[in-house]
Amino acid sequence: MKRIHAPEWEDFHWFPNIFWDGIASILRTYSIKELKALVASLNNSDAFEWEIGKVKNGPMPIYYLLGTQKL
């Protein structure tokens, strides 16, 4: 039978990696203005319908860019 013990640092060695990954992801997100500039710089961007928006999710918004080909 496995003995139960109080949590130790070794039990949470993965936490700093996940924490840092989350911070790094937040720092590299694009603003709506930057997403619009990105779309404007694309070749043949007028062949697509572009939707750029923001969804509120907790303390940080989620920005999105969706492109669908025009028919």
Beta strands, then each sheet from edge to edge (+ up, - down):
strand 1: 48-57
strand 2: 60-69
sheet 1: 1+ 2-
end
